[in-house]
Amino acid sequence: MKQRVIHIHPKDNVLVALDDLKKYEIIVFNDEEYFLLEDIPAKHKFFMQDLQPGDEIIMYGVLVGKAVQPVQRGARMTTENTHHAAGGYAYRGVHYQWQPPDVSKFRNRTFNGYYRSDGKVGTANYWLFIPTVFCENRNLDVIREALYNELGYAVTSKYKAFTRQLVEAYEEGEALSPDIAFTNNHHQERFFKNIDGIKFLNHQGGCGSTRQDSEVLAKLLAAYANHPNVGGITVLSLGCQHLQMQELLVDVKAANPAFDKPLLTFEQQSMQSEETMIRQAIYKTFIGLTELNKQERKPASLDKLVLGVKCGGSDGFSGISANPAVGYCADMVVALGGKVLLAEFPELCGVEQSIVDRCVNEAVAQKFIHLMQTYDSKAHAAGSGFYMNPSPGNIKDGLITDAIKSAGAAKKGGTAPVSDVLNYTEPATKSGLSLVCTPGNDVEATTGKTAAGATLILFTTGLGTPTGNPICPVIKVATNSKLARRMSDIIDINAGSIIEGTKTIQEMGEEILEYCIKAASGEVIPKAVQLNQDDFIPWFRGVSL
């Protein structure tokens, strides 16, 4: 018989519904009967005991909220009866003992990647266009259309064919319908077989705002130029903006003094005309592409993987299925000598103590504490706070408080010791699990995680989100099978089998790692990459949850 509820941690005083449960049902768990006082939708929780205002609510073994009104055993947890609460945290000098997972079946495995001169290995080979200022975005759009269409990287041809069919139907007086049949005969193979894409980092920075924002942007763009998935770069500059070309180049060299990738620069105000600059940029980039195309994938050991872990559009199953499975995969990557990056500091609220206790030394722990407290203070100064992080969609699907969301979100980082803590734009240099200071915002987080060096990102979702990144392949893992079926065009892996009881977290984690190896080798292309879902939003250290 399928399990209908789950008790995540022995200390918890709530049960999670795995199916829709009806009012007046009697649920038997561990030989105890729970009479339901109301409908409990799947993903939501009900109380295992009567509570009075101020009583603590425990889930995942930690404090996640407090009752704000009397609640009865069998009642559903809601925003009306539960408010966010989280425990304090401090460095305690705990000697953390970690039991790595068995990775014997992966010990001698490899992926086929692109070697760079600094010893890093990319999972893709991209040519990257960077504007130093938003004034160049339109020129990037013009270049993108030209290169995408002519070199075989465009993915919009079917919609052009659909629009053309609508026009023809209208002209002929036929009925219009979103399901109108059309023929898409346009299919173009990539001209450069060893170049996975030409990517463009359109952004809204580089001038205006503050000089500090431009400095942060320069370090972010320099990190992308140095990324192992990038083989060559073209930079467009206006000329008069805050972020000067020379400042960007200084940051590129500061990040890697031995930087040797082809890097082409064009400054519009020093050119004869806009057309001249665009023609020169396309011409010289094409020459660079012909050289970059000579690089080929070669076998690399799995310790060369840098795995980012992220969740977005989370639901009440995220911390039960997809996140623990991704966490198991992350632990395997750490055990194999690779790097794992866990970000989203607002979504670590409530589990700080367990993370502090896992830090390898006091310096790492104190850096984490400082970044968390500084970030939280800024949020409160702006009239907000981490407790306001859950979105309406999160709440609707069972994530009632930020601490509940965070305790489930942290599961995707696994259980390995925290080897390092990175501020925004700092690169990951140590093997093992590193924490990266970013907002919870999907795109700002993936943008920052990629800057830290992630070469693949595992992105779990319970509600569905199309988020991607220009240079780091983003792999979507669904928390439930309904989502995987409904949004199959954006989901790569379905972890709903854990909820259904047909696979264990360990089995799912191993399946995810197998997919990562194929994606890192270019054998499978994640949906976000197929769709050119190239989301890029710099974080300028403002309050973003």
C-alpha positions as CSV (number, residue, x, y, z in Angstrom):
1,M,0.0,0.0,0.0
2,K,1.3,3.4,-0.9
3,Q,2.4,5.6,2.0
4,R,0.0,8.5,2.4
5,V,1.9,10.7,4.9
6,I,5.6,11.1,5.9
7,H,7.2,12.0,9.2
8,I,10.4,13.6,8.0
9,H,12.3,13.7,11.3
10,P,11.7,12.0,14.7
11,K,11.5,15.4,16.4
12,D,8.8,16.7,14.1
13,N,5.3,17.5,15.4
14,V,3.7,17.7,11.9
15,L,3.0,15.1,9.2
16,V,3.2,15.8,5.5
17,A,0.4,14.6,3.2
18,L,1.7,12.7,0.2
19,D,-1.8,12.4,-1.3
20,D,-4.9,14.6,-1.0
21,L,-6.4,13.7,2.4
22,K,-10.1,14.4,3.1
23,K,-11.8,15.9,6.1
24,Y,-12.9,13.3,8.7
25,E,-10.5,10.7,7.4
26,I,-8.6,8.8,10.0
27,I,-4.9,8.5,9.1
28,V,-2.9,5.8,10.9
29,F,0.8,6.4,11.3
30,N,3.1,4.5,13.7
31,D,0.1,2.8,15.2
32,E,-1.5,6.1,16.1
33,E,-4.7,7.5,14.6
34,Y,-5.1,11.0,13.4
35,F,-8.6,12.3,12.8
36,L,-8.5,15.0,10.2
37,L,-10.4,18.2,11.0
38,E,-10.2,19.5,7.4
39,D,-9.0,18.7,3.9
40,I,-5.2,18.3,3.8
41,P,-4.0,18.8,0.2
42,A,-1.0,16.8,-0.9
43,K,2.3,18.7,0.1
44,H,0.6,20.3,3.1
45,K,1.1,19.5,6.8
46,F,-1.2,18.7,9.7
47,F,-0.5,18.9,13.4
48,M,0.3,15.8,15.4
49,Q,-0.7,17.4,18.7
50,D,-2.7,20.3,20.1
51,L,-0.7,23.5,20.3
52,Q,-1.2,26.8,22.1
53,P,-0.1,30.3,20.9
54,G,3.7,30.5,21.2
55,D,4.2,26.7,21.0
56,E,7.1,25.6,18.7
57,I,6.5,23.9,15.4
58,I,9.2,21.5,14.4
59,M,9.9,20.1,10.9
60,Y,13.1,18.6,9.5
61,G,14.1,18.4,13.2
62,V,14.4,22.2,13.5
63,L,12.2,25.1,14.6
64,V,10.3,26.3,11.5
65,G,7.5,28.3,13.1
66,K,5.3,29.0,16.1
67,A,1.5,28.7,16.6
68,V,-0.2,32.1,16.7
69,Q,-3.6,30.7,17.7
70,P,-4.8,27.5,19.4
71,V,-4.6,24.5,16.9
72,Q,-5.9,21.0,17.3
73,R,-4.4,17.7,16.4
74,G,-5.4,16.9,12.8
75,A,-5.7,20.5,11.8
76,R,-3.9,21.8,8.7
77,M,-1.0,24.2,9.0
78,T,-1.8,27.5,7.4
79,T,-0.4,31.1,7.4
80,E,-3.3,32.0,9.7
81,N,-2.2,29.6,12.5
82,T,1.5,29.5,11.9
83,H,4.1,32.2,11.7
84,H,7.8,32.0,10.8
85,A,10.3,31.3,13.6
86,A,13.9,30.1,13.5
87,G,16.5,29.2,16.1
88,G,19.6,31.3,16.8
89,Y,23.1,30.2,15.7
90,A,26.7,30.6,16.7
91,Y,30.1,29.0,16.2
92,R,30.3,26.1,18.7
93,G,33.5,24.3,17.6
94,V,31.7,21.1,16.7
95,H,34.0,18.4,15.2
96,Y,31.7,17.3,12.4
97,Q,31.9,13.7,11.3
98,W,30.8,12.9,7.7
99,Q,30.0,9.5,6.3
100,P,30.6,9.8,2.5
101,P,28.3,7.7,0.2
102,D,29.6,4.7,-1.6
103,V,30.9,5.9,-4.9
104,S,32.7,2.8,-6.0
105,K,30.6,2.4,-9.2
106,F,31.6,6.0,-10.2
107,R,35.3,6.0,-9.1
108,N,36.8,5.4,-12.6
109,R,34.1,7.2,-14.6
110,T,34.9,10.1,-16.8
111,F,33.1,12.8,-18.8
112,N,34.2,14.3,-22.1
113,G,34.9,18.0,-21.6
114,Y,36.9,20.9,-22.9
115,Y,40.3,21.4,-21.3
116,R,41.5,25.0,-20.6
117,S,45.0,26.1,-20.0
118,D,44.4,26.8,-16.3
119,G,43.6,23.1,-15.7
120,K,39.8,23.5,-15.5
121,V,37.5,21.5,-17.7
122,G,34.4,22.9,-19.3
123,T,31.2,20.9,-19.9
124,A,30.5,23.1,-23.0
125,N,32.4,25.3,-25.4
126,Y,30.8,28.8,-25.9
127,W,31.8,32.0,-27.5
128,L,30.7,34.9,-25.2
129,F,29.6,38.4,-26.1
130,I,29.9,40.9,-23.2
131,P,28.6,44.5,-23.2
132,T,30.3,46.8,-20.7
133,V,27.2,48.9,-20.6
134,F,23.4,48.5,-21.3
135,C,23.8,51.0,-24.2
136,E,25.3,48.2,-26.3
137,N,22.4,45.8,-25.7
138,R,20.7,46.6,-29.0
139,N,23.9,46.0,-30.9
140,L,24.2,42.7,-29.2
141,D,20.7,41.8,-30.3
142,V,21.5,42.7,-33.9
143,I,24.6,40.5,-33.8
144,R,22.8,37.7,-32.1
145,E,20.1,37.5,-34.7
146,A,22.7,37.4,-37.5
147,L,24.9,34.8,-35.9
148,Y,22.1,32.6,-34.5
149,N,20.2,32.4,-37.8
150,E,23.1,31.8,-40.0
151,L,25.2,29.5,-37.8
152,G,22.4,27.2,-36.7
153,Y,21.8,28.3,-33.1
154,A,18.3,29.7,-33.5
155,V,15.3,27.9,-31.9
156,T,12.5,30.2,-32.9
157,S,11.9,29.0,-36.5
158,K,8.8,26.9,-35.6
159,Y,7.1,30.0,-34.1
160,K,7.9,32.0,-37.2
161,A,6.3,29.2,-39.3
162,F,3.3,29.3,-37.0
163,T,2.9,33.1,-37.4
164,R,3.3,32.8,-41.2
165,Q,0.5,30.2,-41.2
166,L,-1.7,32.5,-39.2
167,V,-1.1,35.3,-41.7
168,E,-1.9,33.0,-44.6
169,A,-5.1,31.7,-42.9
170,Y,-6.3,35.3,-42.2
171,E,-5.6,36.4,-45.7
172,E,-7.6,33.4,-47.1
173,G,-10.5,34.1,-44.6
174,E,-10.0,30.8,-42.7
175,A,-10.7,30.4,-39.0
176,L,-7.8,31.2,-36.7
177,S,-6.8,28.9,-33.9
178,P,-3.9,28.4,-31.6
179,D,-3.9,24.8,-32.8
180,I,-3.7,25.7,-36.4
181,A,-1.6,23.2,-38.4
182,F,1.7,24.4,-39.9
183,T,4.7,22.9,-41.5
184,N,8.1,23.8,-40.2
185,N,10.6,23.0,-42.9
186,H,13.4,25.1,-41.5
187,H,16.0,23.0,-39.8
188,Q,19.6,24.1,-39.8
189,E,22.5,22.1,-38.4
190,R,25.2,24.0,-36.4
191,F,27.9,25.2,-38.7
192,F,30.6,24.9,-36.0
193,K,30.3,21.3,-34.6
194,N,32.6,21.8,-31.6
195,I,31.0,25.1,-30.5
196,D,27.9,24.6,-28.3
197,G,26.7,28.1,-28.7
198,I,27.3,31.8,-29.0
199,K,26.0,33.6,-25.9
200,F,25.2,37.2,-25.1
201,L,25.2,38.7,-21.6
202,N,22.7,41.6,-22.0
203,H,22.3,43.5,-18.8
204,Q,21.1,46.9,-17.4
205,G,24.3,48.0,-15.7
206,G,27.7,49.6,-16.5
207,C,26.6,53.2,-16.0
208,G,24.3,55.3,-13.8
209,S,23.6,53.8,-10.4
210,T,26.8,53.7,-8.3
211,R,30.4,53.2,-9.1
212,Q,30.4,50.3,-6.7
213,D,27.7,48.6,-8.8
214,S,29.9,49.0,-11.9
215,E,32.8,47.5,-9.9
216,V,30.7,44.5,-8.9
217,L,29.6,44.1,-12.5
218,A,33.2,44.1,-13.8
219,K,34.1,41.3,-11.4
220,L,31.0,39.3,-12.5
221,L,31.7,39.7,-16.2
222,A,35.4,38.9,-15.6
223,A,34.3,35.7,-13.9
224,Y,32.2,34.7,-16.9
225,A,35.1,35.5,-19.3
226,N,37.3,33.1,-17.1
227,H,34.7,30.4,-16.9
228,P,35.8,27.0,-18.2
229,N,32.7,26.7,-20.4
230,V,33.8,29.8,-22.3
231,G,36.4,29.5,-25.1
232,G,36.4,33.0,-26.5
233,I,35.0,36.5,-25.8
234,T,33.9,39.6,-27.7
235,V,33.4,42.8,-25.7
236,L,31.4,45.8,-26.9
237,S,31.8,49.1,-25.2
238,L,30.2,52.5,-25.8
239,G,33.2,54.5,-24.4
240,C,31.9,57.0,-21.9
241,Q,30.3,54.7,-19.3
242,H,31.3,54.1,-15.7
243,L,32.6,50.5,-16.4
244,Q,35.5,51.3,-18.7
245,M,36.9,48.6,-21.0
246,Q,40.3,48.8,-19.3
247,E,38.8,48.2,-15.9
248,L,37.1,45.0,-17.1
249,L,40.3,43.8,-18.7
250,V,42.2,44.4,-15.4
251,D,39.6,42.3,-13.5
252,V,39.9,39.5,-16.1
253,K,43.7,39.4,-15.6
254,A,43.3,39.7,-11.8
255,A,41.0,36.6,-11.8
256,N,43.5,34.7,-13.9
257,P,47.0,36.3,-14.5
258,A,47.7,33.6,-17.2
259,F,44.5,34.4,-19.1
260,D,45.0,33.4,-22.7
261,K,41.6,33.0,-24.4
262,P,40.9,35.1,-27.5
263,L,39.3,38.3,-26.4
264,L,38.1,40.9,-29.0
265,T,37.3,44.4,-27.9
266,F,35.2,47.1,-29.8
267,E,34.4,50.6,-28.6
268,Q,31.6,52.3,-30.4
269,Q,32.6,55.9,-29.8
270,S,36.0,55.3,-31.4
271,M,34.6,53.7,-34.5
272,Q,33.6,55.3,-37.8
273,S,30.0,54.2,-37.4
274,E,27.7,51.7,-35.7
275,E,27.6,49.6,-38.8
276,T,31.4,49.5,-39.0
277,M,31.7,48.2,-35.4
278,I,29.0,45.5,-35.9
279,R,30.6,44.3,-39.2
280,Q,34.1,44.2,-37.6
281,A,32.7,42.4,-34.5
282,I,31.0,39.8,-36.6
283,Y,34.0,39.4,-38.9
284,K,36.6,39.0,-36.2
285,T,34.4,36.8,-34.1
286,F,33.8,34.5,-37.1
287,I,37.6,34.2,-37.5
288,G,37.8,33.4,-33.8
289,L,35.1,30.8,-34.1
290,T,36.9,29.0,-36.8
291,E,39.9,28.5,-34.4
292,L,37.7,27.7,-31.4
293,N,36.0,25.0,-33.4
294,K,39.3,23.1,-33.6
295,Q,39.0,22.2,-29.9
296,E,37.5,18.8,-29.1
297,R,36.1,17.1,-26.1
298,K,38.5,14.8,-24.1
299,P,38.0,12.5,-21.2
300,A,38.2,14.0,-17.7
301,S,37.8,12.5,-14.3
302,L,34.7,13.4,-12.3
303,D,36.7,15.5,-9.8
304,K,36.7,18.1,-12.5
305,L,33.0,18.6,-12.2
306,V,31.7,21.8,-10.5
307,L,28.1,21.2,-9.6
308,G,25.8,24.1,-8.6
309,V,22.6,23.1,-6.8
310,K,19.5,25.4,-6.9
311,C,15.8,25.2,-6.3
312,G,13.0,27.5,-7.6
313,G,9.3,27.3,-7.9
314,S,9.5,25.1,-4.8
315,D,6.7,23.1,-3.4
316,G,5.9,21.0,-0.3
317,F,7.6,18.0,-1.9
318,S,10.9,19.8,-2.7
319,G,12.5,18.9,0.6
320,I,11.3,15.3,0.4
321,S,12.1,14.2,-3.1
322,A,14.1,16.3,-5.5
323,N,16.3,18.2,-3.0
324,P,17.4,15.2,-1.0
325,A,18.1,13.3,-4.2
326,V,20.2,16.2,-5.6
327,G,21.9,16.3,-2.2
328,Y,22.8,12.7,-2.5
329,C,24.3,13.4,-5.9
330,A,26.1,16.4,-4.5
331,D,27.6,14.2,-1.8
332,M,28.8,11.7,-4.4
333,V,30.5,14.5,-6.4
334,V,32.3,15.7,-3.2
335,A,33.3,12.1,-2.4
336,L,34.8,11.9,-5.9
337,G,36.9,15.0,-5.3
338,G,34.7,17.5,-7.2
339,K,33.2,20.8,-6.2
340,V,29.6,21.6,-5.2
341,L,28.1,25.1,-4.8
342,L,25.1,25.8,-2.6
343,A,23.8,29.4,-2.7
344,E,20.6,31.3,-1.9
345,F,21.4,32.6,1.6
346,P,17.8,33.8,2.4
347,E,16.8,30.1,1.9
348,L,19.2,28.9,4.6
349,C,17.3,30.8,7.3
350,G,16.5,28.4,10.1
351,V,19.2,25.8,9.3
352,E,22.2,28.1,10.0
353,Q,23.3,26.2,13.1
354,S,23.6,22.9,11.3
355,I,25.6,24.6,8.5
356,V,27.9,26.4,11.0
357,D,28.5,23.0,12.7
358,R,29.5,21.5,9.4
359,C,32.1,24.2,8.6
360,V,35.7,22.8,8.5
361,N,37.1,25.6,10.7
362,E,36.1,28.7,12.6
363,A,37.2,31.1,9.9
364,V,34.8,29.5,7.4
365,A,32.0,29.5,9.9
366,Q,32.5,33.1,10.9
367,K,32.5,34.2,7.3
368,F,29.2,32.5,6.8
369,I,27.8,34.0,10.0
370,H,28.9,37.5,9.0
371,L,27.5,37.3,5.5
372,M,24.1,35.9,6.7
373,Q,23.8,38.5,9.5
374,T,24.8,41.4,7.2
375,Y,22.3,40.3,4.5
376,D,19.5,39.8,7.0
377,S,20.2,43.2,8.6
378,K,19.9,44.9,5.2
379,A,16.6,43.1,4.5
380,H,15.2,44.3,7.9
381,A,16.5,47.9,7.3
382,A,14.5,47.9,4.0
383,G,11.4,46.9,5.9
384,S,11.6,43.3,4.9
385,G,13.3,40.1,6.1
386,F,14.1,36.5,5.2
387,Y,10.7,35.5,6.7
388,M,9.0,37.2,3.7
389,N,10.8,35.0,1.2
390,P,8.1,32.4,0.4
391,S,6.2,33.4,-2.7
392,P,2.4,33.0,-3.1
393,G,3.1,29.8,-5.2
394,N,5.3,28.4,-2.5
395,I,2.7,29.0,0.2
396,K,-0.1,27.6,-1.9
397,D,1.8,24.4,-2.3
398,G,2.7,23.9,1.3
399,L,5.7,26.0,2.2
400,I,4.1,28.1,4.9
401,T,7.2,29.7,6.5
402,D,10.7,30.6,5.2
403,A,12.2,28.2,7.7
404,I,10.2,25.3,6.2
405,K,11.2,26.3,2.8
406,S,14.9,26.7,3.9
407,A,15.1,23.4,5.8
408,G,13.9,21.7,2.6
409,A,16.1,23.8,0.3
410,A,19.2,23.0,2.3
411,K,18.8,19.3,1.6
412,K,20.1,19.8,-2.0
413,G,23.5,20.6,-0.5
414,G,23.8,17.2,0.9
415,T,25.6,16.4,4.1
416,A,29.3,17.0,3.3
417,P,31.4,19.4,5.4
418,V,31.4,23.0,4.3
419,S,34.9,23.6,2.9
420,D,34.6,27.2,2.0
421,V,32.2,30.2,2.0
422,L,32.3,32.6,-1.0
423,N,31.1,36.1,-1.3
424,Y,29.4,37.2,-4.5
425,T,31.7,36.8,-7.6
426,E,34.4,35.0,-5.6
427,P,35.6,31.8,-7.4
428,A,35.4,28.3,-5.9
429,T,39.0,27.1,-5.4
430,K,38.6,24.3,-2.9
431,S,37.2,20.8,-3.5
432,G,34.1,19.9,-1.6
433,L,31.0,21.9,-0.7
434,S,31.2,25.7,-0.8
435,L,28.5,28.2,0.1
436,V,28.0,31.1,-2.3
437,C,26.3,34.3,-1.1
438,T,23.5,35.1,-3.5
439,P,19.8,36.0,-3.2
440,G,17.1,33.3,-3.5
441,N,15.9,34.9,-6.8
442,D,16.3,32.1,-9.4
443,V,18.2,34.1,-12.0
444,E,20.3,36.2,-9.7
445,A,21.3,32.9,-7.9
446,T,22.2,31.0,-11.0
447,T,24.1,34.0,-12.4
448,G,26.2,34.2,-9.2
449,K,26.7,30.4,-8.9
450,T,28.0,30.4,-12.5
451,A,30.4,33.2,-11.7
452,A,31.7,31.1,-8.8
453,G,32.6,28.4,-11.4
454,A,29.6,26.0,-11.7
455,T,29.9,24.0,-14.9
456,L,26.5,22.3,-14.4
457,I,23.6,23.4,-12.3
458,L,21.0,21.0,-10.9
459,F,17.8,23.0,-10.5
460,T,14.9,21.4,-8.6
461,T,11.3,22.7,-9.0
462,G,7.9,21.6,-7.8
463,L,5.8,24.3,-9.6
464,G,7.9,24.6,-12.8
465,T,10.3,27.3,-13.9
466,P,12.1,27.7,-17.2
467,T,15.2,29.4,-15.7
468,G,18.5,28.8,-17.5
469,N,21.9,30.4,-17.8
470,P,23.9,31.5,-20.9
471,I,27.0,29.5,-20.3
472,C,26.2,26.9,-17.6
473,P,23.8,24.1,-18.6
474,V,20.9,24.0,-16.2
475,I,19.3,20.6,-15.5
476,K,15.7,20.7,-14.2
477,V,14.6,18.1,-11.7
478,A,10.9,17.8,-10.9
479,T,9.7,17.1,-7.4
480,N,6.5,15.3,-8.6
481,S,5.3,13.4,-11.5
482,K,2.4,15.6,-12.3
483,L,4.7,18.5,-13.0
484,A,7.1,16.3,-15.0
485,R,4.2,15.3,-17.3
486,R,2.6,18.7,-17.5
487,M,5.8,20.6,-18.3
488,S,7.8,18.0,-20.0
489,D,9.2,20.6,-22.4
490,I,11.3,22.1,-19.5
491,I,11.8,19.1,-17.2
492,D,14.8,16.8,-17.6
493,I,14.5,14.4,-14.6
494,N,11.5,13.3,-12.6
495,A,12.1,12.7,-8.9
496,G,8.4,12.1,-8.3
497,S,9.2,8.4,-8.1
498,I,10.4,9.0,-4.6
499,I,7.0,10.3,-3.5
500,E,5.4,7.4,-5.3
501,G,7.6,4.9,-3.4
502,T,9.1,3.3,-6.5
503,K,12.7,4.7,-6.0
504,T,14.8,5.6,-3.1
505,I,16.7,8.8,-2.6
506,Q,19.9,7.0,-3.2
507,E,18.7,5.4,-6.4
508,M,17.4,8.8,-7.7
509,G,20.7,10.5,-6.7
510,E,22.7,8.0,-8.7
511,E,20.4,8.5,-11.7
512,I,20.9,12.2,-11.5
513,L,24.7,11.8,-11.4
514,E,24.4,9.6,-14.5
515,Y,22.5,12.3,-16.3
516,C,25.1,14.9,-15.2
517,I,27.9,12.8,-16.7
518,K,26.0,12.6,-20.0
519,A,25.2,16.4,-20.0
520,A,28.8,17.2,-19.1
521,S,29.8,15.2,-22.2
522,G,27.4,16.8,-24.5
523,E,25.6,13.4,-25.0
524,V,22.3,14.9,-23.7
525,I,21.2,18.5,-24.0
526,P,19.2,19.8,-21.1
527,K,15.8,21.4,-22.0
528,A,16.9,24.9,-20.9
529,V,19.9,24.7,-23.2
530,Q,17.7,23.5,-26.1
531,L,15.4,26.4,-25.6
532,N,18.2,29.0,-25.4
533,Q,16.9,30.0,-21.9
534,D,19.8,32.3,-21.3
535,D,18.8,34.2,-18.1
536,F,21.4,36.6,-16.7
537,I,20.7,39.1,-13.9
538,P,23.6,40.7,-12.0
539,W,23.0,41.2,-8.2
540,F,24.1,44.6,-7.1
541,R,24.0,43.7,-3.4
542,G,20.6,45.3,-2.8
543,V,17.8,43.5,-0.9
544,S,16.6,40.7,-3.1
545,L,15.0,37.6,-1.6
